[in-house]
Amino acid sequence: MADTGDLLHTVTNDNLSPRRVAFGRAVIWGSAGVLALVALLQTLHATGQIDVGLTTWRPTLYAYVLWAICFCWGQVLVRGEQGKRVLFVLPAALFVISMVVFPLLFGLVIAFSDWNLSSPTGRKFNGVDNLIQMWGDPFYWNALRNMVWYTLAIIVEYAIAFGLALMLNSQIRARKFFRVAFLLPLMLSPVAVSWMVGKSMMEIRFGPLARLARELGWAEPSFFGSPWMAKLTIMLMDAWTFIPFMMIMILAGLQAIPKEVQEAAKVDGANGWRGFWEVTFPLMLPVTITVILIRIIFKLKLADIIINVTAGGPGGATDSVTSFIFREYRDRSNVGYGTLLAMVYLVIIILAITLFMKLVDRWMRPKY
């Protein structure tokens, strides 16, 4: 009896009949046509062009499920054994598409609609009216300018986090205690920080920080009275919450540096600042980029502290884009305009992160 053990994992070419292949393609394209037709009718109905009685988007969902099943079946009919191998990944990919692409498309439909929850007429397609309103909205552009300042504050946060990480990486007394103590702000949610610090400790009449400011000579310690002071206070509260996160990642990177490298640098005379700038910092560049990128992502979502402490005031001085969009939804019930602002902000974030990664890649590319 011949040994066939080596053939167990061999995929042979299937002898597929032309009729089977043609039927499989008909199944795929037929179901795709049904999905496209239902989606087109649903879109025309949503924009008010026709009235076919499709009050919800469920028919499109059902058509997508039908197309997904037929597409998977058609892969087996057309490609045989290779199609069966594709089925290990294809259902998961189609599910991800349904969870990402469909909400995005639905959000685009809402973004170009006049939809105020307090209006009795419901949602209406209004073209580019929301874009025109956004272009002339000074509060939205003010929120975008504030986000630039909030993002630039990451440079200072990174410097502080790096200094703390260097201190905790050195041989100091009570090092374990300080590691735990510095991580305590990270264990608190931004909502808890906003109430404990912003609403309680910084309360202008009885807050302990306000009393301390009076003892130091500040007659009326209003942390949120002036625009620049309110913005600075929001930055400090947000930094106090997230600097421990940056610190712990930098500390992990410092501890991963081989001691032999640092000892060799000391032998060559690279001590103190020279050793840090020429040895430690270059080795920490990959960790630095990761820390800054993650921190930028968290910073671009800044809203909790602002909503709970200042609600964007005074006069929009502390508004972030996220908090402004939140108030468009909650206070004004303007779903259409708020969704458009969120979509535009998403595009800005994608472009900014892409540009940042391109610049980092060019900067870190070896120069020969």
Secondary structure, DSSP 4 states (H G I P E B T S, - for coil): ----GGGTT--PPP---HHHHHHHHHHHHHHHHHHHHHHHHHHHHHTTS---S--SSHHHHHHHHHHHHHHHHHHHHHHTHHHHHHTTTHHHHHHHHHHHHHHHHHHHHHHTEE-BTT-TT--EE-TTHHHHHHHT-HHHHHHHHHHHHHHHHHHHHHHHHHHHHHHHHS--TTHHHHHHHHHHHHHS-HHHHIIIIIIIIT-TTT-HHHHHHHHTT-SS--TTSSHHHHHHHHHHHHHHHHHHHHHHHHHHHHHHS-HHHHHHHHHTT--HHHHIIIIIHHHTHHHHHHHHHHHHHHHHT--HHHHHHTTT-STTTT--HHHHHHHHHHTT-BHHHHHHHHHHHHHHHHHHHHHHHHHHHHHHS---
